Amino acid sequence: MSYGATFPLWRAAASAAWQDYTRHAFVEGLRDGTLPRQGFLRYLVQDYVFLVHFSRAWALAVTKAETLDEMRACAATVHALLDEEMRLHVETCAAEGIPETELFAAREAPANLAYTRYVLDAGHSGDFLDLMAALAPCVLGYGEIGARLGAEAGATPYADWIATYAGKDYQRTCREVGALIDAAVARRLGDTPERSPRWPRLCARFEMATRLEVDFWGLGLPA
């Protein structure tokens, strides 16, 4: 999946880390159904906490935006996270006897803490593009993973998870975020962003967030 012009460039710059992320053993366990259920639930609880902070990061993007279109797009993403994506976590965990109050109060794993605070720091210490580069691996990576698993997965107990990220609503969100990033890059760096002295730092932001995604998947695997 391309999701615009900037994302493929950042993905290529991340190189091996992107492969480690999108082809991780956790992901393949979702695809073929071999992922232990307890590991999946452990991941879901941590991902719920992650999405709380991720929503805060997208809300921060509203304050970093320079146009109304950017503000509206970021605000819409906050809504999609809080009112749509988190629903899967709440419903799946509720069926396993884990209420949402327990999800919200869950102790944050160190890998979760490292990732979410890295993203928030990118926004607080940098500008809108720094924050987009740190946010993109999660949003667009899950879209890429979901689309692939949606095409490849057979009968698996994780079909609901796959359907969420392969589905038209999430794929539309990915296309919209890709367009948001493209417009923001063009506005700030011009038509040849790779020539900007800022470009290497943005690629490094994206690559670091990708590496933190790899560590996050590990939360759902046996120790």
Backbone bond lengths (Angstrom), bond angles and torsions (degrees), N, CA, C in turn:
res aa  C-N    CA-C-N  psi(-1)  N-CA   C-N-CA  omega(-1)  CA-C   N-CA-C  phi
1 M - - - 1.464 - - 1.524 109.01 -
2 S 1.323 116.38 137.77 1.467 118.95 -177.50 1.527 112.31 -94.08
3 Y 1.336 118.27 -44.49 1.461 122.68 -178.10 1.529 111.01 51.46
4 G 1.312 116.46 48.45 1.453 120.24 176.30 1.515 112.47 102.93
5 A 1.351 114.77 -170.22 1.467 121.17 -175.48 1.525 113.12 -94.49
6 T 1.311 118.30 -33.48 1.469 121.53 -175.65 1.520 111.83 -75.29
7 F 1.318 117.09 -43.20 1.462 121.07 -176.18 1.524 113.25 -54.33
8 P 1.345 120.24 -46.76 1.469 118.37 179.06 1.525 113.15 -60.53
9 L 1.326 117.52 -32.79 1.463 120.75 178.92 1.523 110.40 -69.13
10 W 1.321 117.19 -44.21 1.470 120.63 177.71 1.522 110.72 -65.54
11 R 1.327 116.01 -40.62 1.463 120.34 -180.00 1.530 110.39 -62.66
12 A 1.330 117.27 -42.80 1.464 121.05 178.55 1.525 110.88 -64.31
13 A 1.327 116.57 -36.70 1.467 120.22 179.53 1.527 110.95 -67.97
14 A 1.328 116.91 -30.30 1.468 120.60 179.03 1.525 111.99 -74.46
15 S 1.326 116.55 -24.48 1.457 124.16 170.46 1.527 113.24 50.44
16 A 1.327 117.25 -117.03 1.466 121.98 -173.88 1.518 112.29 -60.57
17 A 1.326 117.46 -35.33 1.462 120.20 180.00 1.524 110.79 -61.98
18 W 1.326 116.85 -37.78 1.469 120.04 179.65 1.526 110.32 -66.02
19 Q 1.313 117.57 -40.38 1.460 121.38 176.88 1.522 110.25 -63.32
20 D 1.322 116.98 -43.46 1.466 120.80 178.63 1.526 111.36 -60.23
21 Y 1.311 116.22 -36.12 1.460 122.75 -178.38 1.524 111.31 -73.28
22 T 1.313 117.46 -53.94 1.463 120.81 -171.76 1.524 113.54 -79.93
23 R 1.344 117.15 -16.31 1.465 120.82 178.34 1.532 111.23 -116.86
24 H 1.304 116.23 24.64 1.462 122.04 -177.70 1.532 110.76 -61.64
25 A 1.326 116.24 153.69 1.462 121.02 178.87 1.522 111.94 -57.51
26 F 1.334 117.56 -33.60 1.469 120.94 177.43 1.526 109.89 -62.63
27 V 1.330 116.01 -45.18 1.473 121.03 -179.49 1.526 110.51 -63.03
28 E 1.319 116.01 -44.79 1.461 119.46 -179.53 1.523 111.15 -67.01
29 G 1.328 116.74 -29.76 1.456 120.25 175.22 1.520 112.42 -68.32
30 L 1.324 116.62 -33.01 1.464 120.48 172.76 1.526 110.34 -65.17
31 R 1.325 115.27 -42.07 1.465 121.39 -175.90 1.530 111.82 -63.48
32 D 1.327 115.95 -48.25 1.469 118.13 -174.63 1.535 113.53 -99.73
33 G 1.340 116.58 0.88 1.460 120.27 175.03 1.515 115.23 81.70
34 T 1.334 117.64 8.20 1.467 120.09 -177.29 1.525 113.34 -86.84
35 L 1.326 118.01 -7.50 1.464 120.73 179.56 1.523 109.60 -65.15
36 P 1.344 118.88 125.34 1.471 120.58 178.22 1.533 111.44 -58.81
37 R 1.334 115.69 139.27 1.468 120.44 -175.91 1.527 111.57 -60.23
38 Q 1.310 117.17 -40.00 1.472 119.48 -178.75 1.523 110.90 -64.52
39 G 1.321 116.52 -35.88 1.455 119.74 176.53 1.514 111.38 -65.22
40 F 1.322 116.36 -40.20 1.464 120.45 178.65 1.524 110.91 -63.73
41 L 1.341 116.18 -42.92 1.466 119.65 179.59 1.529 111.09 -66.45
42 R 1.326 116.91 -38.17 1.464 120.57 176.74 1.534 110.12 -61.40
43 Y 1.318 115.92 -41.83 1.470 120.87 175.68 1.526 111.15 -63.02
44 L 1.336 117.26 -45.27 1.466 120.30 -177.15 1.525 111.45 -61.20
45 V 1.325 116.92 -41.93 1.462 120.14 178.71 1.525 110.16 -61.33
46 Q 1.324 117.14 -46.44 1.457 120.43 179.40 1.530 111.45 -67.55
47 D 1.328 116.56 -35.19 1.461 119.45 -179.81 1.520 110.93 -69.49
48 Y 1.326 117.18 -31.92 1.470 120.06 174.36 1.530 109.51 -60.59
49 V 1.333 116.47 -47.65 1.463 120.55 178.21 1.531 110.08 -62.32
50 F 1.327 115.40 -41.01 1.459 120.23 177.55 1.523 110.88 -57.42
51 L 1.335 117.25 -45.76 1.460 120.91 -176.80 1.526 112.64 -66.37
52 V 1.323 116.68 -28.21 1.470 119.28 173.85 1.527 109.49 -60.10
53 H 1.331 116.21 -49.38 1.469 120.40 -179.39 1.529 111.62 -72.01
54 F 1.320 116.30 -34.11 1.458 120.66 177.91 1.522 110.20 -63.38
55 S 1.326 116.33 -38.31 1.466 120.51 176.61 1.517 110.68 -63.73
56 R 1.324 116.44 -38.84 1.464 120.14 176.98 1.527 110.65 -63.95
57 A 1.328 116.62 -36.86 1.464 119.97 179.02 1.525 111.00 -66.35
58 W 1.322 117.01 -41.07 1.468 119.16 176.76 1.525 111.42 -68.19
59 A 1.332 117.23 -32.59 1.469 119.84 174.21 1.526 110.07 -66.25
60 L 1.332 116.93 -37.74 1.466 120.65 174.87 1.520 110.37 -61.26
61 A 1.328 117.19 -35.65 1.467 120.69 178.93 1.530 111.67 -60.81
62 V 1.333 116.62 -30.94 1.471 119.15 176.76 1.524 109.83 -60.45
63 T 1.319 116.87 -40.40 1.471 120.22 -178.45 1.522 112.07 -76.11
64 K 1.341 117.20 -20.54 1.462 121.66 179.24 1.528 112.22 -90.16
65 A 1.319 116.62 -12.07 1.463 121.42 -175.68 1.529 111.76 -66.77
66 E 1.333 114.77 155.23 1.465 120.94 179.54 1.514 113.11 -112.51
67 T 1.335 117.14 -9.09 1.465 120.48 -179.79 1.523 109.64 -134.24
68 L 1.318 115.57 160.73 1.460 120.06 176.42 1.523 111.27 -64.90
69 D 1.339 116.68 -36.40 1.460 119.49 178.25 1.525 111.08 -61.10
70 E 1.335 116.83 -41.98 1.460 120.18 176.78 1.515 110.92 -63.25
71 M 1.328 116.61 -43.34 1.460 120.40 -179.98 1.527 110.87 -61.61
72 R 1.333 116.59 -44.74 1.466 120.11 -179.14 1.526 111.52 -64.71
73 A 1.323 116.49 -41.46 1.466 120.04 -179.31 1.526 111.26 -64.29
74 C 1.311 116.62 -41.93 1.469 120.20 -179.80 1.523 111.15 -69.18
75 A 1.319 116.45 -40.26 1.463 120.23 177.78 1.525 110.66 -63.56
76 A 1.332 116.90 -38.56 1.464 120.85 178.59 1.529 110.51 -65.34
77 T 1.322 117.27 -34.83 1.462 120.76 179.00 1.525 110.49 -69.29
78 V 1.322 117.22 -38.90 1.470 120.22 175.16 1.529 109.49 -57.41
79 H 1.326 116.42 -45.16 1.471 120.98 178.65 1.531 110.48 -61.18
80 A 1.333 117.70 -44.85 1.462 121.00 -178.32 1.524 111.28 -62.09
81 L 1.329 116.97 -38.27 1.459 121.22 179.85 1.522 111.41 -68.76
82 L 1.338 116.15 -51.13 1.463 120.78 -173.44 1.524 113.09 -72.34
83 D 1.333 117.02 -36.65 1.455 120.30 -171.02 1.518 114.49 -106.73
84 E 1.337 117.66 -8.85 1.459 119.53 -178.52 1.528 111.92 -124.74
85 E 1.337 117.44 -61.26 1.460 119.13 -174.54 1.525 112.19 -63.87
86 M 1.329 117.48 -39.11 1.456 119.95 -177.79 1.530 112.51 -69.83
87 R 1.328 116.95 -17.20 1.462 120.26 -179.58 1.531 111.04 -61.36
88 L 1.340 116.94 -39.20 1.463 120.65 178.64 1.527 110.52 -58.13
89 H 1.325 116.21 -44.05 1.456 120.84 -179.20 1.526 110.53 -63.71
90 V 1.323 116.14 -45.98 1.461 120.93 -177.63 1.524 110.86 -63.38
91 E 1.337 116.92 -46.41 1.467 120.46 -176.47 1.522 111.72 -68.78
92 T 1.333 117.08 -42.65 1.462 119.94 -179.30 1.521 110.93 -65.13
93 C 1.317 116.74 -44.94 1.465 120.31 -178.81 1.523 111.40 -69.63
94 A 1.326 117.71 -35.92 1.464 120.65 177.89 1.521 110.51 -60.65
95 A 1.334 116.14 -39.02 1.463 120.33 179.06 1.529 111.55 -65.33
96 E 1.326 116.63 -21.11 1.468 122.15 178.55 1.533 111.60 -99.03
97 G 1.343 116.75 8.74 1.454 120.61 177.84 1.512 115.08 85.01
98 I 1.337 117.22 17.01 1.470 121.08 179.53 1.534 108.27 -109.58
99 P 1.345 118.61 106.00 1.464 120.87 -177.99 1.534 111.74 -74.33
100 E 1.330 115.87 162.49 1.467 120.02 -177.73 1.523 111.97 -63.96
101 T 1.325 117.57 -32.20 1.468 119.28 178.08 1.524 110.81 -60.94
102 E 1.330 116.24 -34.86 1.461 120.43 177.88 1.528 110.58 -72.13
103 L 1.316 116.87 -35.06 1.463 120.55 176.99 1.529 110.33 -62.77
104 F 1.316 115.75 -47.94 1.477 120.46 -176.68 1.525 111.23 -64.60
105 A 1.331 115.92 -31.38 1.465 120.43 -176.95 1.524 112.72 -91.39
106 A 1.332 117.75 1.08 1.471 120.90 -175.71 1.527 110.99 -60.85
107 R 1.315 115.18 143.45 1.464 120.73 177.43 1.525 108.97 -72.15
108 E 1.313 115.77 130.97 1.459 121.41 -175.48 1.527 110.92 -77.81
109 A 1.321 116.38 126.06 1.461 121.21 178.25 1.529 109.94 -69.29
110 P 1.341 118.11 149.34 1.462 120.45 -179.24 1.530 113.72 -54.30
111 A 1.339 118.23 -39.32 1.462 120.45 179.57 1.522 110.91 -65.42
112 N 1.318 116.53 -34.28 1.464 122.16 176.65 1.530 109.74 -68.51
113 L 1.320 115.28 -46.13 1.466 121.03 179.39 1.524 110.41 -59.20
114 A 1.330 116.83 -45.77 1.461 120.67 -178.62 1.523 111.12 -60.59
115 Y 1.316 116.81 -43.68 1.463 120.76 -176.17 1.528 111.57 -69.70
116 T 1.322 116.59 -52.31 1.465 118.95 -175.46 1.522 111.90 -64.12
117 R 1.327 117.55 -39.18 1.466 118.68 -179.23 1.532 111.37 -73.12
118 Y 1.343 116.28 -29.39 1.461 118.61 174.42 1.522 110.34 -61.91
119 V 1.329 116.38 -45.26 1.461 120.41 -179.84 1.527 110.61 -63.43
120 L 1.328 116.89 -46.55 1.458 119.75 179.81 1.525 111.68 -63.67
121 D 1.328 116.72 -38.85 1.460 119.72 177.83 1.522 111.49 -64.77
122 A 1.342 116.72 -36.76 1.464 119.68 177.08 1.519 110.38 -58.60
123 G 1.324 116.04 -38.47 1.454 119.53 179.24 1.513 113.32 -75.39
124 H 1.317 117.34 -40.49 1.463 120.25 -178.32 1.533 112.12 -71.45
125 S 1.332 116.54 -38.77 1.465 119.57 -176.48 1.526 112.55 -90.39
126 G 1.324 116.94 -20.42 1.456 120.97 -178.88 1.518 112.31 -113.96
127 D 1.331 114.88 -159.15 1.458 119.50 179.56 1.527 109.90 -112.03
128 F 1.315 116.21 -165.04 1.460 122.10 -175.96 1.530 111.61 -58.60
129 L 1.327 117.43 -41.46 1.457 120.07 -178.36 1.528 111.73 -68.39
130 D 1.318 117.14 -39.26 1.467 119.76 175.92 1.526 110.31 -57.46
131 L 1.314 116.04 -43.16 1.459 120.64 -178.74 1.528 110.70 -68.37
132 M 1.336 117.84 -41.78 1.459 120.31 178.86 1.527 111.40 -62.50
133 A 1.326 117.06 -39.87 1.459 120.29 -179.75 1.528 111.25 -64.98
134 A 1.330 116.91 -34.05 1.462 120.93 178.99 1.529 112.04 -78.09
135 L 1.334 117.25 -29.28 1.455 121.96 -179.31 1.527 113.10 -82.06
136 A 1.317 116.53 -29.91 1.462 121.28 -169.82 1.529 115.33 -60.12
137 P 1.341 120.25 -41.22 1.467 117.90 -177.07 1.522 114.00 -57.31
138 C 1.308 117.54 -37.86 1.464 120.05 179.88 1.520 110.52 -69.41
139 V 1.330 116.96 -56.65 1.463 120.80 -175.28 1.524 110.89 -59.09
140 L 1.315 116.57 -54.57 1.451 121.01 -172.82 1.529 112.23 -80.74
141 G 1.319 116.74 -30.27 1.458 119.53 176.04 1.517 112.00 -64.86
142 Y 1.318 117.05 -42.74 1.460 120.11 177.57 1.527 110.70 -64.51
143 G 1.332 116.59 -33.82 1.455 119.31 176.02 1.511 111.73 -65.23
144 E 1.335 116.34 -44.42 1.464 120.75 178.71 1.520 110.91 -64.18
145 I 1.330 116.58 -45.10 1.460 121.05 179.17 1.526 110.77 -63.64
146 G 1.322 116.21 -45.24 1.459 119.96 -179.33 1.520 112.19 -61.24
147 A 1.340 116.97 -42.80 1.465 120.40 179.82 1.523 110.91 -63.30
148 R 1.337 117.16 -41.38 1.467 119.85 179.68 1.518 111.52 -67.47
149 L 1.343 116.63 -46.91 1.459 118.92 -178.91 1.526 111.23 -66.54
150 G 1.330 116.37 -33.18 1.451 119.49 177.85 1.518 112.10 -61.85
151 A 1.332 115.96 -30.76 1.464 120.56 179.76 1.519 112.79 -87.64
152 E 1.354 117.11 -26.62 1.467 121.00 -172.10 1.522 114.60 -103.42
153 A 1.325 117.88 -31.18 1.465 120.55 -171.11 1.522 111.75 -70.23
154 G 1.309 115.22 140.76 1.450 120.49 173.55 1.518 108.88 -97.23
155 A 1.330 116.66 -140.08 1.461 120.87 177.72 1.526 108.47 -71.13
156 T 1.305 116.81 117.53 1.458 121.99 -178.47 1.522 108.99 -145.27
157 P 1.329 118.10 143.03 1.474 119.70 177.73 1.521 112.78 -67.11
158 Y 1.326 117.01 -6.13 1.460 120.67 -178.82 1.533 112.06 -104.94
159 A 1.320 115.20 24.84 1.464 120.44 -178.71 1.530 111.79 -61.60
160 D 1.344 118.06 -35.05 1.472 120.41 179.79 1.528 111.17 -64.99
161 W 1.337 116.17 -41.83 1.470 120.20 177.88 1.516 109.70 -62.05
162 I 1.333 116.26 -47.72 1.462 120.64 -179.67 1.517 110.70 -61.16
163 A 1.337 116.84 -43.40 1.466 120.42 -178.33 1.522 112.23 -63.09
164 T 1.337 116.55 -32.59 1.465 119.85 178.94 1.522 111.00 -61.87
165 Y 1.320 116.99 -46.28 1.460 121.14 -173.86 1.525 113.23 -89.67
166 A 1.330 116.87 -18.82 1.460 120.68 173.94 1.523 111.25 -87.93
167 G 1.333 116.07 -15.82 1.455 121.21 -173.82 1.518 114.45 -67.71
168 K 1.327 115.14 161.68 1.471 121.03 -174.37 1.522 112.31 -63.61
169 D 1.336 118.15 -33.81 1.465 120.04 -178.87 1.526 110.96 -66.23
170 Y 1.337 116.65 -47.11 1.462 118.27 -179.19 1.524 111.09 -70.44
171 Q 1.321 116.98 -37.61 1.460 119.11 178.20 1.529 110.81 -64.85
172 R 1.311 117.61 -34.79 1.468 120.47 175.60 1.522 110.25 -65.37
173 T 1.338 116.55 -41.34 1.463 119.92 176.24 1.521 110.86 -58.09
174 C 1.332 117.22 -42.66 1.468 120.76 179.83 1.530 111.39 -62.61
175 R 1.302 116.71 -42.68 1.470 119.37 178.53 1.526 110.89 -64.22
176 E 1.314 116.33 -38.23 1.464 120.27 179.58 1.525 111.14 -68.48
177 V 1.335 117.13 -40.56 1.464 120.34 177.74 1.524 109.96 -66.92
178 G 1.332 117.41 -39.98 1.457 120.21 176.43 1.516 111.91 -60.20
179 A 1.329 116.95 -41.38 1.468 121.10 178.14 1.527 110.85 -67.71
180 L 1.332 116.72 -38.29 1.463 121.33 177.14 1.528 110.04 -60.04
181 I 1.329 116.46 -46.80 1.465 120.50 -179.51 1.526 110.69 -64.22
182 D 1.324 117.91 -43.87 1.461 120.86 179.46 1.531 111.18 -58.60
183 A 1.328 116.30 -46.05 1.459 120.24 -178.85 1.527 111.33 -66.25
184 A 1.338 115.81 -38.89 1.463 119.58 179.93 1.527 111.22 -67.11
185 V 1.324 116.93 -39.78 1.459 121.15 178.05 1.527 110.17 -64.93
186 A 1.330 116.91 -46.22 1.465 120.04 -179.81 1.522 111.13 -62.76
187 R 1.314 116.99 -38.89 1.457 121.06 -178.68 1.527 111.15 -64.85
188 R 1.326 116.66 -38.82 1.464 120.51 -172.69 1.535 114.05 -97.76
189 L 1.342 116.48 -29.23 1.468 119.58 -174.58 1.521 114.13 -117.60
190 G 1.326 116.95 -7.00 1.458 119.70 178.14 1.518 113.21 87.73
191 D 1.335 115.17 -168.04 1.467 121.24 -174.00 1.524 113.86 -78.77
192 T 1.320 117.29 -16.88 1.474 120.70 179.33 1.524 108.83 -124.84
193 P 1.320 116.79 71.01 1.471 120.24 -174.01 1.516 113.63 -61.39
194 E 1.338 117.62 -27.73 1.461 120.19 -178.74 1.527 112.13 -63.09
195 R 1.320 117.31 -20.37 1.464 121.27 179.28 1.532 112.40 -85.26
196 S 1.323 116.64 -9.21 1.459 120.40 -179.01 1.525 110.38 -72.97
197 P 1.317 117.70 141.63 1.472 119.33 175.27 1.522 112.64 -63.10
198 R 1.326 117.15 -16.34 1.461 120.72 178.71 1.519 112.97 -80.32
199 W 1.320 117.48 -18.58 1.458 120.78 -171.52 1.528 113.80 -57.67
200 P 1.325 120.05 -47.17 1.473 119.36 -179.99 1.522 112.88 -58.31
201 R 1.336 117.00 -37.02 1.462 119.09 -179.77 1.524 110.99 -67.81
202 L 1.322 116.67 -38.28 1.457 119.62 178.81 1.529 110.59 -66.07
203 C 1.318 116.84 -41.06 1.466 120.49 176.16 1.524 110.64 -62.15
204 A 1.329 116.24 -39.43 1.464 120.38 178.92 1.520 111.17 -66.05
205 R 1.335 117.27 -37.77 1.470 120.95 175.84 1.525 110.26 -59.43
206 F 1.319 115.17 -48.07 1.463 120.94 -178.54 1.522 110.47 -62.73
207 E 1.329 116.97 -43.91 1.453 121.24 -178.26 1.528 111.50 -65.11
208 M 1.325 117.97 -41.03 1.456 120.72 178.70 1.528 111.10 -64.55
209 A 1.321 116.94 -43.75 1.461 119.71 178.14 1.527 110.58 -62.57
210 T 1.323 117.41 -35.03 1.457 121.38 176.85 1.527 110.73 -64.48
211 R 1.328 116.95 -44.25 1.461 120.96 177.78 1.534 110.96 -61.15
212 L 1.331 116.52 -37.40 1.456 120.34 178.46 1.533 111.29 -69.50
213 E 1.326 116.95 -29.13 1.466 120.91 173.43 1.531 110.07 -64.35
214 V 1.320 116.71 -41.33 1.469 120.58 178.39 1.531 109.76 -58.31
215 D 1.322 116.03 -45.90 1.469 119.82 178.93 1.524 111.54 -63.69
216 F 1.329 116.08 -35.36 1.463 119.95 -179.26 1.531 111.44 -65.42
217 W 1.326 117.14 -41.64 1.471 118.84 177.01 1.520 111.17 -55.99
218 G 1.340 115.93 -34.71 1.460 120.09 -177.76 1.517 113.19 -60.31
219 L 1.326 117.79 -19.94 1.462 120.83 179.05 1.534 111.39 -63.44
220 G 1.345 116.42 -24.10 1.454 119.74 -177.78 1.507 114.28 -96.69
221 L 1.327 117.37 3.96 1.465 120.65 179.88 1.525 110.61 -104.74
222 P 1.327 117.13 156.52 1.467 119.68 177.29 1.526 110.93 -59.21
223 A 1.315 117.30 144.31 1.466 121.23 -179.55 1.518 110.94 -66.42
